[in-house]
Amino acid sequence: MQLLIFILIFPFLWIVSILPYHTFYGISNFIFFIVYRIIGYRKKIVLNNLKLTFPDKTENELKEICIKFYRHMCDMFMEMVKTMNLSKEGVKKKYNVVNIDLLKKIEKDKSIMLVCSHYANWEWTVSINNYIASKGYAVYQKIGNKYFDRWIKKTRSRWNTIPIIQKDIIKTVINNEKNNIRGVYGMVSDQSPHIGKAVYWNNFMGHNVPIHNGAEVLARKLDLAVVFIKVSKIKRGYYNAEFIPITLSGKQTEKNEITEQFLHLIENQIKEKPEYYLWTHRRWKHAGKKPRHNKT
């Protein structure tokens, strides 16, 4: 069944990926109409998340953000598909890295944990490997359909980035450091961890919730640099990526310092233009629950 689903869907995705942009985004408009107007995909979750995080906004303001978010989410899905046939030159035009020299300077001395949130376009972050000398890795969650999982890995590898599943990141970083191999490890670290594995809680957008702190644990243990990548949407299909150092030496930081700075940067990003954050996730589902004792 998994293979049949893949065989039926993949040709459509491939054709979509080679369409000219005016047609490409026209399809995105149609998908928005289906997803938002007809199906109402996770609309209650999105509106509840917005109400939780922006209690001072009116119903009309929240609805406007909601509509803009769904339009952007559909564009994001389409842009992920576009990656299949997007050239190195093409992605550089669409995804502008404004201060790549900063990352190049840091990687000469340290391996880097490159952290970001589900904001704007995080998929094209893998194109950063076009600029750096270190090995580039992208941490991702394995998906159930093995054929689509293979496709996702192949798509994210187009610019020589190495996709690795979440459970392999620790051994990969440790092995590289033992062998003096410089690495840049991209992690999207703002999702809610499994409640049974949550060891660190903090305030995020006004609510105490469990937080992933794996990037900090590795950085402090192996003395890695940690850099936040802030992606801004300039206009439809065009993004700027800016590197913001959190620390150049993980061992020199205090407990929870890296994670707290990361959260602060994400919150600022979301508050600037909330419509570009991924509101369909149940990010605040554990808010109000009793946390375990925080530890790193």
C-alpha atoms as an extended CHARMM CRD file, in Angstrom:
* protein
*
       296  EXT
         1         1  MET       CA              0.0000000000        0.0000000000        0.0000000000  PROA      1               0.0000000000
         2         2  GLN       CA              2.8410000000        2.4280000000        0.8340000000  PROA      2               0.0000000000
         3         3  LEU       CA              4.3850000000        1.8570000000       -2.5930000000  PROA      3               0.0000000000
         4         4  LEU       CA              1.0400000000        2.2810000000       -4.3590000000  PROA      4               0.0000000000
         5         5  ILE       CA              0.4050000000        5.6120000000       -2.6160000000  PROA      5               0.0000000000
         6         6  PHE       CA              3.8840000000        6.7870000000       -3.5630000000  PROA      6               0.0000000000
         7         7  ILE       CA              3.4850000000        5.6840000000       -7.2080000000  PROA      7               0.0000000000
         8         8  LEU       CA              0.1840000000        7.5440000000       -7.4750000000  PROA      8               0.0000000000
         9         9  ILE       CA              1.3580000000       10.7890000000       -5.8650000000  PROA      9               0.0000000000
        10        10  PHE       CA              5.0060000000       11.1430000000       -6.8800000000  PROA      10              0.0000000000
        11        11  PRO       CA              4.4640000000       11.8520000000      -10.6270000000  PROA      11              0.0000000000
        12        12  PHE       CA              2.1250000000       14.7190000000       -9.7290000000  PROA      12              0.0000000000
        13        13  LEU       CA              4.6970000000       16.1940000000       -7.3490000000  PROA      13              0.0000000000
        14        14  TRP       CA              7.4420000000       15.9340000000       -9.9730000000  PROA      14              0.0000000000
        15        15  ILE       CA              5.3200000000       17.7230000000      -12.6110000000  PROA      15              0.0000000000
        16        16  VAL       CA              4.4190000000       20.4580000000      -10.1110000000  PROA      16              0.0000000000
        17        17  SER       CA              8.1210000000       20.9710000000       -9.3040000000  PROA      17              0.0000000000
        18        18  ILE       CA              8.9650000000       21.9580000000      -12.8850000000  PROA      18              0.0000000000
        19        19  LEU       CA              6.0730000000       24.3510000000      -13.4670000000  PROA      19              0.0000000000
        20        20  PRO       CA              6.7530000000       28.0810000000      -14.0150000000  PROA      20              0.0000000000
        21        21  TYR       CA              6.2950000000       30.1280000000      -10.8570000000  PROA      21              0.0000000000
        22        22  HSD       CA              3.0510000000       31.8850000000      -11.8440000000  PROA      22              0.0000000000
        23        23  THR       CA              1.3790000000       28.4890000000      -12.4230000000  PROA      23              0.0000000000
        24        24  PHE       CA              3.1350000000       27.0020000000       -9.4000000000  PROA      24              0.0000000000
        25        25  TYR       CA              1.7510000000       29.5980000000       -6.9970000000  PROA      25              0.0000000000
        26        26  GLY       CA             -1.6190000000       29.4680000000       -8.7360000000  PROA      26              0.0000000000
        27        27  ILE       CA             -1.8140000000       25.8290000000       -7.6330000000  PROA      27              0.0000000000
        28        28  SER       CA             -0.8440000000       26.9550000000       -4.1300000000  PROA      28              0.0000000000
        29        29  ASN       CA             -3.8180000000       29.3610000000       -4.1640000000  PROA      29              0.0000000000
        30        30  PHE       CA             -6.0970000000       26.4850000000       -5.1340000000  PROA      30              0.0000000000
        31        31  ILE       CA             -4.6770000000       24.2560000000       -2.3750000000  PROA      31              0.0000000000
        32        32  PHE       CA             -5.2770000000       27.0810000000        0.1180000000  PROA      32              0.0000000000
        33        33  PHE       CA             -8.9360000000       27.2410000000       -0.9360000000  PROA      33              0.0000000000
        34        34  ILE       CA             -9.3380000000       23.4830000000       -0.4090000000  PROA      34              0.0000000000
        35        35  VAL       CA             -7.3480000000       23.2690000000        2.8250000000  PROA      35              0.0000000000
        36        36  TYR       CA             -8.7250000000       26.3860000000        4.5280000000  PROA      36              0.0000000000
        37        37  ARG       CA            -12.1460000000       27.0550000000        3.0420000000  PROA      37              0.0000000000
        38        38  ILE       CA            -13.4230000000       23.5120000000        2.4350000000  PROA      38              0.0000000000
        39        39  ILE       CA            -11.5430000000       21.0410000000        4.6530000000  PROA      39              0.0000000000
        40        40  GLY       CA            -10.6280000000       23.4630000000        7.4280000000  PROA      40              0.0000000000
        41        41  TYR       CA             -7.4740000000       21.4760000000        8.1720000000  PROA      41              0.0000000000
        42        42  ARG       CA             -6.5840000000       21.9220000000       11.8720000000  PROA      42              0.0000000000
        43        43  LYS       CA             -8.2820000000       25.3150000000       11.8920000000  PROA      43              0.0000000000
        44        44  LYS       CA             -9.4420000000       24.9260000000       15.5050000000  PROA      44              0.0000000000
        45        45  ILE       CA             -5.9060000000       24.0480000000       16.6140000000  PROA      45              0.0000000000
        46        46  VAL       CA             -4.4690000000       27.0680000000       14.7930000000  PROA      46              0.0000000000
        47        47  LEU       CA             -7.0140000000       29.4970000000       16.2480000000  PROA      47              0.0000000000
        48        48  ASN       CA             -6.5960000000       28.0540000000       19.7540000000  PROA      48              0.0000000000
        49        49  ASN       CA             -2.8230000000       28.3890000000       19.5110000000  PROA      49              0.0000000000
        50        50  LEU       CA             -3.1810000000       31.9890000000       18.3580000000  PROA      50              0.0000000000
        51        51  LYS       CA             -5.6010000000       32.8180000000       21.1620000000  PROA      51              0.0000000000
        52        52  LEU       CA             -3.2310000000       31.2840000000       23.7200000000  PROA      52              0.0000000000
        53        53  THR       CA             -0.2190000000       33.2320000000       22.5260000000  PROA      53              0.0000000000
        54        54  PHE       CA             -1.9030000000       36.5180000000       21.6050000000  PROA      54              0.0000000000
        55        55  PRO       CA             -4.6500000000       37.0140000000       24.2270000000  PROA      55              0.0000000000
        56        56  ASP       CA             -4.7660000000       40.7780000000       23.6140000000  PROA      56              0.0000000000
        57        57  LYS       CA             -5.6100000000       40.5000000000       19.9110000000  PROA      57              0.0000000000
        58        58  THR       CA             -9.2000000000       40.7570000000       18.6930000000  PROA      58              0.0000000000
        59        59  GLU       CA            -11.0660000000       37.9560000000       16.9100000000  PROA      59              0.0000000000
        60        60  ASN       CA            -10.6840000000       39.7980000000       13.5990000000  PROA      60              0.0000000000
        61        61  GLU       CA             -6.9230000000       40.2130000000       14.1080000000  PROA      61              0.0000000000
        62        62  LEU       CA             -6.5380000000       36.5260000000       14.9240000000  PROA      62              0.0000000000
        63        63  LYS       CA             -8.6140000000       35.5230000000       11.9060000000  PROA      63              0.0000000000
        64        64  GLU       CA             -6.4560000000       37.6930000000        9.6410000000  PROA      64              0.0000000000
        65        65  ILE       CA             -3.2790000000       36.0620000000       10.9820000000  PROA      65              0.0000000000
        66        66  CYS       CA             -4.9110000000       32.6440000000       10.5400000000  PROA      66              0.0000000000
        67        67  ILE       CA             -5.7350000000       33.2570000000        6.8660000000  PROA      67              0.0000000000
        68        68  LYS       CA             -2.2540000000       34.6050000000        6.1290000000  PROA      68              0.0000000000
        69        69  PHE       CA             -0.7420000000       31.6040000000        7.8680000000  PROA      69              0.0000000000
        70        70  TYR       CA             -2.6800000000       29.0990000000        5.7480000000  PROA      70              0.0000000000
        71        71  ARG       CA             -1.6620000000       30.8830000000        2.5540000000  PROA      71              0.0000000000
        72        72  HSD       CA              1.9630000000       30.7340000000        3.6580000000  PROA      72              0.0000000000
        73        73  MET       CA              1.7090000000       27.0950000000        4.7740000000  PROA      73              0.0000000000
        74        74  CYS       CA              0.4640000000       26.0870000000        1.3210000000  PROA      74              0.0000000000
        75        75  ASP       CA              3.3130000000       28.0250000000       -0.2880000000  PROA      75              0.0000000000
        76        76  MET       CA              5.7520000000       26.2550000000        2.0430000000  PROA      76              0.0000000000
        77        77  PHE       CA              4.4820000000       22.8370000000        1.0000000000  PROA      77              0.0000000000
        78        78  MET       CA              4.7750000000       23.7950000000       -2.6550000000  PROA      78              0.0000000000
        79        79  GLU       CA              8.2880000000       25.1740000000       -2.1560000000  PROA      79              0.0000000000
        80        80  MET       CA              9.3420000000       21.9040000000       -0.5310000000  PROA      80              0.0000000000
        81        81  VAL       CA              8.1420000000       20.1230000000       -3.6790000000  PROA      81              0.0000000000
        82        82  LYS       CA              9.9560000000       22.6900000000       -5.8410000000  PROA      82              0.0000000000
        83        83  THR       CA             13.2290000000       21.6270000000       -4.2060000000  PROA      83              0.0000000000
        84        84  MET       CA             13.1280000000       18.4550000000       -6.3300000000  PROA      84              0.0000000000
        85        85  ASN       CA             14.1520000000       20.4050000000       -9.4340000000  PROA      85              0.0000000000
        86        86  LEU       CA             15.5500000000       23.6370000000       -7.9930000000  PROA      86              0.0000000000
        87        87  SER       CA             19.1190000000       24.3150000000       -9.0960000000  PROA      87              0.0000000000
        88        88  LYS       CA             21.9080000000       25.6530000000       -6.8840000000  PROA      88              0.0000000000
        89        89  GLU       CA             21.7120000000       28.9780000000       -8.7140000000  PROA      89              0.0000000000
        90        90  GLY       CA             17.9300000000       28.9820000000       -8.4130000000  PROA      90              0.0000000000
        91        91  VAL       CA             17.8660000000       28.5110000000       -4.6540000000  PROA      91              0.0000000000
        92        92  LYS       CA             20.4900000000       31.2460000000       -4.1750000000  PROA      92              0.0000000000
        93        93  LYS       CA             18.1360000000       33.6920000000       -5.8850000000  PROA      93              0.0000000000
        94        94  LYS       CA             15.2030000000       32.6180000000       -3.7400000000  PROA      94              0.0000000000
        95        95  TYR       CA             16.9920000000       32.0860000000       -0.4230000000  PROA      95              0.0000000000
        96        96  ASN       CA             19.4630000000       34.8730000000        0.2190000000  PROA      96              0.0000000000
        97        97  VAL       CA             22.0470000000       34.2840000000        2.9670000000  PROA      97              0.0000000000
        98        98  VAL       CA             22.9280000000       37.7890000000        4.1040000000  PROA      98              0.0000000000
        99        99  ASN       CA             25.9460000000       37.1160000000        6.3610000000  PROA      99              0.0000000000
       100       100  ILE       CA             27.4400000000       33.7760000000        5.3260000000  PROA      100             0.0000000000
       101       101  ASP       CA             30.9450000000       35.0860000000        6.0840000000  PROA      101             0.0000000000
       102       102  LEU       CA             30.0730000000       34.9400000000        9.7910000000  PROA      102             0.0000000000
       103       103  LEU       CA             29.3140000000       31.2160000000        9.5890000000  PROA      103             0.0000000000
       104       104  LYS       CA             32.4570000000       30.5840000000        7.5240000000  PROA      104             0.0000000000
       105       105  LYS       CA             34.5420000000       32.3280000000       10.1620000000  PROA      105             0.0000000000
       106       106  ILE       CA             33.0580000000       30.3240000000       13.0270000000  PROA      106             0.0000000000
       107       107  GLU       CA             33.4040000000       26.9520000000       11.2760000000  PROA      107             0.0000000000
       108       108  LYS       CA             37.1800000000       27.4000000000       10.9710000000  PROA      108             0.0000000000
       109       109  ASP       CA             37.4860000000       26.8970000000       14.7300000000  PROA      109             0.0000000000
       110       110  LYS       CA             34.3800000000       25.0040000000       15.8380000000  PROA      110             0.0000000000
       111       111  SER       CA             31.6790000000       22.6360000000       14.7420000000  PROA      111             0.0000000000
       112       112  ILE       CA             28.3160000000       24.4050000000       14.8420000000  PROA      112             0.0000000000
       113       113  MET       CA             24.8450000000       23.5760000000       16.0840000000  PROA      113             0.0000000000
       114       114  LEU       CA             22.6860000000       25.5960000000       13.6740000000  PROA      114             0.0000000000
       115       115  VAL       CA             19.2830000000       25.9750000000       15.3330000000  PROA      115             0.0000000000
       116       116  CYS       CA             16.0830000000       27.3900000000       13.9040000000  PROA      116             0.0000000000
       117       117  SER       CA             12.3100000000       27.2620000000       14.3270000000  PROA      117             0.0000000000
       118       118  HSD       CA              9.4180000000       26.2340000000       12.1080000000  PROA      118             0.0000000000
       119       119  TYR       CA              9.2400000000       29.7230000000       10.7050000000  PROA      119             0.0000000000
       120       120  ALA       CA              9.1120000000       31.1260000000        7.1390000000  PROA      120             0.0000000000
       121       121  ASN       CA             10.9720000000       28.5310000000        5.0210000000  PROA      121             0.0000000000
       122       122  TRP       CA             13.1000000000       26.1360000000        7.0560000000  PROA      122             0.0000000000
       123       123  GLU       CA             13.2920000000       23.5700000000        4.2290000000  PROA      123             0.0000000000
       124       124  TRP       CA             15.6480000000       25.6540000000        2.0860000000  PROA      124             0.0000000000
       125       125  THR       CA             18.0280000000       26.0110000000        5.0170000000  PROA      125             0.0000000000
       126       126  VAL       CA             19.7240000000       22.8660000000        3.6680000000  PROA      126             0.0000000000
       127       127  SER       CA             21.0320000000       25.0190000000        0.7940000000  PROA      127             0.0000000000
       128       128  ILE       CA             23.4990000000       26.6280000000        3.2420000000  PROA      128             0.0000000000
       129       129  ASN       CA             25.7260000000       23.6530000000        2.5260000000  PROA      129             0.0000000000
       130       130  ASN       CA             26.4320000000       25.3160000000       -0.8600000000  PROA      130             0.0000000000
       131       131  TYR       CA             28.5450000000       27.8990000000        0.9910000000  PROA      131             0.0000000000
       132       132  ILE       CA             30.3880000000       26.0950000000        3.7960000000  PROA      132             0.0000000000
       133       133  ALA       CA             33.5130000000       23.9260000000        3.9890000000  PROA      133             0.0000000000
       134       134  SER       CA             32.2950000000       21.7180000000        6.8590000000  PROA      134             0.0000000000
       135       135  LYS       CA             30.0780000000       18.6790000000        6.4600000000  PROA      135             0.0000000000
       136       136  GLY       CA             26.4630000000       19.7990000000        6.6130000000  PROA      136             0.0000000000
       137       137  TYR       CA             23.8400000000       17.7060000000        8.3990000000  PROA      137             0.0000000000
       138       138  ALA       CA             20.0660000000       18.1620000000        8.6080000000  PROA      138             0.0000000000
       139       139  VAL       CA             18.2690000000       16.4750000000       11.5010000000  PROA      139             0.0000000000
       140       140  TYR       CA             14.7900000000       15.2730000000       10.5630000000  PROA      140             0.0000000000
       141       141  GLN       CA             11.9300000000       13.1300000000       11.8530000000  PROA      141             0.0000000000
       142       142  LYS       CA             11.5170000000        9.8790000000        9.9690000000  PROA      142             0.0000000000
       143       143  ILE       CA              8.0950000000        9.5450000000        8.3340000000  PROA      143             0.0000000000
       144       144  GLY       CA              5.9540000000        6.4150000000        8.2380000000  PROA      144             0.0000000000
       145       145  ASN       CA              5.8690000000        5.7860000000        4.4850000000  PROA      145             0.0000000000
       146       146  LYS       CA              9.3600000000        4.4940000000        3.6830000000  PROA      146             0.0000000000
       147       147  TYR       CA              9.1220000000        5.5640000000        0.0330000000  PROA      147             0.0000000000
       148       148  PHE       CA              8.2320000000        9.1520000000        0.8970000000  PROA      148             0.0000000000
       149       149  ASP       CA             10.8700000000        9.0690000000        3.6240000000  PROA      149             0.0000000000
       150       150  ARG       CA             13.4360000000        8.0810000000        1.0040000000  PROA      150             0.0000000000
       151       151  TRP       CA             12.1870000000       10.8740000000       -1.2640000000  PROA      151             0.0000000000
       152       152  ILE       CA             12.4470000000       13.4590000000        1.5340000000  PROA      152             0.0000000000
       153       153  LYS       CA             16.0210000000       12.3510000000        2.2670000000  PROA      153             0.0000000000
       154       154  LYS       CA             16.9620000000       12.5350000000       -1.4030000000  PROA      154             0.0000000000
       155       155  THR       CA             15.3650000000       15.9760000000       -1.7820000000  PROA      155             0.0000000000
       156       156  ARG       CA             17.1570000000       17.3520000000        1.2740000000  PROA      156             0.0000000000
       157       157  SER       CA             20.4380000000       15.9060000000       -0.0030000000  PROA      157             0.0000000000
       158       158  ARG       CA             20.3810000000       17.8500000000       -3.2770000000  PROA      158             0.0000000000
       159       159  TRP       CA             22.9670000000       20.3640000000       -2.1050000000  PROA      159             0.0000000000
       160       160  ASN       CA             25.2540000000       17.7590000000       -0.4350000000  PROA      160             0.0000000000
       161       161  THR       CA             23.5290000000       18.0430000000        2.9430000000  PROA      161             0.0000000000
       162       162  ILE       CA             23.4400000000       14.7620000000        4.8850000000  PROA      162             0.0000000000
       163       163  PRO       CA             20.0000000000       14.0190000000        6.3960000000  PROA      163             0.0000000000
       164       164  ILE       CA             20.1370000000       12.1580000000        9.7230000000  PROA      164             0.0000000000
       165       165  ILE       CA             17.2710000000       11.0430000000       11.9210000000  PROA      165             0.0000000000
       166       166  GLN       CA             16.9540000000       12.5400000000       15.3730000000  PROA      166             0.0000000000
       167       167  LYS       CA             18.1560000000        9.4950000000       17.3150000000  PROA      167             0.0000000000
       168       168  ASP       CA             21.4450000000        9.4360000000       15.3530000000  PROA      168             0.0000000000
       169       169  ILE       CA             22.4990000000       13.0370000000       15.9610000000  PROA      169             0.0000000000
       170       170  ILE       CA             24.3360000000       12.3830000000       19.2540000000  PROA      170             0.0000000000
       171       171  LYS       CA             26.5350000000        9.5590000000       17.9680000000  PROA      171             0.0000000000
       172       172  THR       CA             27.1800000000       11.4230000000       14.7000000000  PROA      172             0.0000000000
       173       173  VAL       CA             28.4120000000       14.5770000000       16.4630000000  PROA      173             0.0000000000
       174       174  ILE       CA             30.5190000000       12.6270000000       18.9860000000  PROA      174             0.0000000000
       175       175  ASN       CA             32.0920000000       10.4830000000       16.2560000000  PROA      175             0.0000000000
       176       176  ASN       CA             32.9220000000       13.5370000000       14.1230000000  PROA      176             0.0000000000
       177       177  GLU       CA             34.4670000000       15.3940000000       17.0650000000  PROA      177             0.0000000000
       178       178  LYS       CA             36.6240000000       12.3850000000       17.9750000000  PROA      178             0.0000000000
       179       179  ASN       CA             37.9120000000       12.2900000000       14.4030000000  PROA      179             0.0000000000
       180       180  ASN       CA             38.3740000000       16.0740000000       14.1500000000  PROA      180             0.0000000000
       181       181  ILE       CA             35.7190000000       16.3600000000       11.4420000000  PROA      181             0.0000000000
       182       182  ARG       CA             34.0810000000       19.7920000000       11.3560000000  PROA      182             0.0000000000
       183       183  GLY       CA             30.3110000000       19.6570000000       11.1000000000  PROA      183             0.0000000000
       184       184  VAL       CA             27.3970000000       22.0730000000       10.8420000000  PROA      184             0.0000000000
       185       185  TYR       CA             24.3100000000       20.4120000000       12.3130000000  PROA      185             0.0000000000
       186       186  GLY       CA             20.9550000000       21.9320000000       11.4070000000  PROA      186             0.0000000000
       187       187  MET       CA             18.2120000000       21.3500000000       13.9730000000  PROA      187             0.0000000000
       188       188  VAL       CA             14.6240000000       22.6260000000       14.0620000000  PROA      188             0.0000000000
       189       189  SER       CA             14.2530000000       22.6870000000       17.8310000000  PROA      189             0.0000000000
       190       190  ASP       CA             10.9240000000       24.3240000000       18.6860000000  PROA      190             0.0000000000
       191       191  GLN       CA              8.5760000000       21.3300000000       18.5950000000  PROA      191             0.0000000000
       192       192  SER       CA              7.0860000000       19.9090000000       21.7640000000  PROA      192             0.0000000000
       193       193  PRO       CA              9.0360000000       16.8950000000       23.0700000000  PROA      193             0.0000000000
       194       194  HSD       CA              7.2520000000       13.7640000000       24.2200000000  PROA      194             0.0000000000
       195       195  ILE       CA              5.9610000000       14.4340000000       27.7160000000  PROA      195             0.0000000000
       196       196  GLY       CA              7.6150000000       11.2680000000       29.0430000000  PROA      196             0.0000000000
       197       197  LYS       CA             11.0090000000       12.4540000000       27.8070000000  PROA      197             0.0000000000
       198       198  ALA       CA             10.6400000000       16.1110000000       28.7640000000  PROA      198             0.0000000000
       199       199  VAL       CA             13.3580000000       17.1050000000       31.2300000000  PROA      199             0.0000000000
       200       200  TYR       CA             13.3650000000       20.8600000000       30.6860000000  PROA      200             0.0000000000
       201       201  TRP       CA             10.4450000000       23.2840000000       30.9180000000  PROA      201             0.0000000000
       202       202  ASN       CA             10.3660000000       27.0170000000       30.3520000000  PROA      202             0.0000000000
       203       203  ASN       CA              8.1130000000       29.8910000000       29.3550000000  PROA      203             0.0000000000
       204       204  PHE       CA              7.4050000000       30.0290000000       25.6270000000  PROA      204             0.0000000000
       205       205  MET       CA              5.0360000000       32.6790000000       24.2890000000  PROA      205             0.0000000000
       206       206  GLY       CA              3.4860000000       33.1410000000       27.7350000000  PROA      206             0.0000000000
       207       207  HSD       CA              3.0860000000       29.4910000000       28.7430000000  PROA      207             0.0000000000
       208       208  ASN       CA              5.2320000000       27.0390000000       30.6840000000  PROA      208             0.0000000000
       209       209  VAL       CA              5.8540000000       24.0910000000       28.3380000000  PROA      209             0.0000000000
       210       210  PRO       CA              8.4280000000       21.3250000000       27.7990000000  PROA      210             0.0000000000
       211       211  ILE       CA             11.3410000000       22.3890000000       25.5870000000  PROA      211             0.0000000000
       212       212  HSD       CA             13.8450000000       20.4530000000       23.4910000000  PROA      212             0.0000000000
       213       213  ASN       CA             17.3240000000       21.1800000000       24.8670000000  PROA      213             0.0000000000
       214       214  GLY       CA             19.3600000000       18.6000000000       22.9420000000  PROA      214             0.0000000000
       215       215  ALA       CA             21.3350000000       21.2580000000       21.0530000000  PROA      215             0.0000000000
       216       216  GLU       CA             22.4450000000       22.8080000000       24.3370000000  PROA      216             0.0000000000
       217       217  VAL       CA             23.3910000000       19.4600000000       25.8860000000  PROA      217             0.0000000000
       218       218  LEU       CA             25.6380000000       18.6100000000       22.9360000000  PROA      218             0.0000000000
       219       219  ALA       CA             27.1070000000       22.1130000000       22.6930000000  PROA      219             0.0000000000
       220       220  ARG       CA             28.0480000000       22.2390000000       26.3700000000  PROA      220             0.0000000000
       221       221  LYS       CA             29.4200000000       18.6780000000       26.4100000000  PROA      221             0.0000000000
       222       222  LEU       CA             31.5080000000       18.9790000000       23.2270000000  PROA      222             0.0000000000
       223       223  ASP       CA             32.1880000000       22.7330000000       23.2850000000  PROA      223             0.0000000000
       224       224  LEU       CA             30.3700000000       23.4840000000       20.0360000000  PROA      224             0.0000000000
       225       225  ALA       CA             29.3410000000       26.8820000000       18.7630000000  PROA      225             0.0000000000
       226       226  VAL       CA             25.5710000000       27.5220000000       18.6070000000  PROA      226             0.0000000000
       227       227  VAL       CA             24.1340000000       29.7910000000       15.9360000000  PROA      227             0.0000000000
       228       228  PHE       CA             20.5180000000       30.7610000000       15.3870000000  PROA      228             0.0000000000
       229       229  ILE       CA             19.3530000000       31.1670000000       11.8140000000  PROA      229             0.0000000000
       230       230  LYS       CA             16.6630000000       33.8010000000       11.4630000000  PROA      230             0.0000000000
       231       231  VAL       CA             14.7060000000       33.3860000000        8.2310000000  PROA      231             0.0000000000
       232       232  SER       CA             12.5640000000       36.2900000000        7.0570000000  PROA      232             0.0000000000
       233       233  LYS       CA             10.0180000000       36.1820000000        4.2430000000  PROA      233             0.0000000000
       234       234  ILE       CA             10.6430000000       39.1560000000        1.9660000000  PROA      234             0.0000000000
       235       235  LYS       CA              7.8430000000       38.4340000000       -0.4640000000  PROA      235             0.0000000000
       236       236  ARG       CA              6.1950000000       35.3640000000       -1.9350000000  PROA      236             0.0000000000
       237       237  GLY       CA              8.9110000000       32.8410000000       -2.7490000000  PROA      237             0.0000000000
       238       238  TYR       CA             11.8110000000       34.9870000000       -1.4980000000  PROA      238             0.0000000000
       239       239  TYR       CA             13.5800000000       34.7320000000        1.8470000000  PROA      239             0.0000000000
       240       240  ASN       CA             16.5290000000       36.2160000000        3.7240000000  PROA      240             0.0000000000
       241       241  ALA       CA             18.5510000000       34.1040000000        6.1550000000  PROA      241             0.0000000000
       242       242  GLU       CA             20.6120000000       35.7920000000        8.8750000000  PROA      242             0.0000000000
       243       243  PHE       CA             22.9850000000       34.0700000000       11.3090000000  PROA      243             0.0000000000
       244       244  ILE       CA             22.8510000000       35.1960000000       14.9460000000  PROA      244             0.0000000000
       245       245  PRO       CA             25.5080000000       33.6600000000       17.2450000000  PROA      245             0.0000000000
       246       246  ILE       CA             24.1890000000       32.4130000000       20.5870000000  PROA      246             0.0000000000
       247       247  THR       CA             27.6130000000       31.2730000000       21.7690000000  PROA      247             0.0000000000
       248       248  LEU       CA             30.9970000000       30.5490000000       20.2330000000  PROA      248             0.0000000000
       249       249  SER       CA             31.8490000000       28.1280000000       23.0330000000  PROA      249             0.0000000000
       250       250  GLY       CA             29.2510000000       25.8470000000       24.5510000000  PROA      250             0.0000000000
       251       251  LYS       CA             31.4660000000       25.0450000000       27.5410000000  PROA      251             0.0000000000
       252       252  GLN       CA             31.5890000000       28.7160000000       28.4970000000  PROA      252             0.0000000000
       253       253  THR       CA             27.8300000000       28.9780000000       28.9860000000  PROA      253             0.0000000000
       254       254  GLU       CA             25.7270000000       28.5420000000       32.1010000000  PROA      254             0.0000000000
       255       255  LYS       CA             23.1100000000       25.8110000000       32.4200000000  PROA      255             0.0000000000
       256       256  ASN       CA             20.0150000000       26.5860000000       30.2650000000  PROA      256             0.0000000000
       257       257  GLU       CA             21.6030000000       29.7850000000       28.9050000000  PROA      257             0.0000000000
       258       258  ILE       CA             21.6980000000       28.5510000000       25.2990000000  PROA      258             0.0000000000
       259       259  THR       CA             18.1060000000       27.2860000000       25.3220000000  PROA      259             0.0000000000
       260       260  GLU       CA             16.7850000000       30.4680000000       26.9340000000  PROA      260             0.0000000000
       261       261  GLN       CA             18.4830000000       32.6480000000       24.3130000000  PROA      261             0.0000000000
       262       262  PHE       CA             17.1100000000       30.3970000000       21.5800000000  PROA      262             0.0000000000
       263       263  LEU       CA             13.5670000000       30.7770000000       22.9440000000  PROA      263             0.0000000000
       264       264  HSD       CA             13.9830000000       34.5400000000       23.1820000000  PROA      264             0.0000000000
       265       265  LEU       CA             15.0540000000       34.7420000000       19.5260000000  PROA      265             0.0000000000
       266       266  ILE       CA             12.1200000000       32.6040000000       18.3760000000  PROA      266             0.0000000000
       267       267  GLU       CA              9.6130000000       34.6630000000       20.3500000000  PROA      267             0.0000000000
       268       268  ASN       CA             10.9020000000       37.8950000000       18.8120000000  PROA      268             0.0000000000
       269       269  GLN       CA             10.6630000000       36.3360000000       15.3700000000  PROA      269             0.0000000000
       270       270  ILE       CA              7.0880000000       35.1590000000       15.9040000000  PROA      270             0.0000000000
       271       271  LYS       CA              5.9350000000       38.4870000000       17.3300000000  PROA      271             0.0000000000
       272       272  GLU       CA              7.3130000000       40.3880000000       14.3090000000  PROA      272             0.0000000000
       273       273  LYS       CA              5.1750000000       38.4520000000       11.8040000000  PROA      273             0.0000000000
       274       274  PRO       CA              3.1810000000       35.6340000000       13.4340000000  PROA      274             0.0000000000
       275       275  GLU       CA              1.6450000000       34.4410000000       10.1640000000  PROA      275             0.0000000000
       276       276  TYR       CA              4.8950000000       32.7100000000        9.1720000000  PROA      276             0.0000000000
       277       277  TYR       CA              5.0950000000       30.3850000000       12.1910000000  PROA      277             0.0000000000
       278       278  LEU       CA              3.8340000000       26.7800000000       11.9760000000  PROA      278             0.0000000000
       279       279  TRP       CA              0.6440000000       27.0450000000       14.0490000000  PROA      279             0.0000000000
       280       280  THR       CA             -0.7950000000       23.6290000000       13.0970000000  PROA      280             0.0000000000
       281       281  HSD       CA              1.3730000000       21.8180000000       15.6650000000  PROA      281             0.0000000000
       282       282  ARG       CA             -0.0140000000       21.2500000000       19.1700000000  PROA      282             0.0000000000
       283       283  ARG       CA              2.9240000000       23.1710000000       20.5960000000  PROA      283             0.0000000000
       284       284  TRP       CA              1.1750000000       24.1890000000       23.8170000000  PROA      284             0.0000000000
       285       285  LYS       CA             -0.6730000000       20.9200000000       24.5030000000  PROA      285             0.0000000000
       286       286  HSD       CA              1.2380000000       20.3540000000       27.7800000000  PROA      286             0.0000000000
       287       287  ALA       CA              0.8500000000       23.9090000000       29.0700000000  PROA      287             0.0000000000
       288       288  GLY       CA             -0.2670000000       23.9320000000       32.6900000000  PROA      288             0.0000000000
       289       289  LYS       CA              0.9110000000       20.3970000000       33.4030000000  PROA      289             0.0000000000
       290       290  LYS       CA              3.3070000000       19.7470000000       36.2400000000  PROA      290             0.0000000000
       291       291  PRO       CA              6.8910000000       19.6040000000       34.9080000000  PROA      291             0.0000000000
       292       292  ARG       CA              9.5910000000       17.2870000000       36.0800000000  PROA      292             0.0000000000
       293       293  HSD       CA             12.6540000000       18.7220000000       37.7590000000  PROA      293             0.0000000000
       294       294  ASN       CA             14.6600000000       20.6300000000       35.1300000000  PROA      294             0.0000000000
       295       295  LYS       CA             18.0700000000       19.1900000000       34.3920000000  PROA      295             0.0000000000
       296       296  THR       CA             20.6780000000       19.4070000000       31.6510000000  PROA      296             0.0000000000
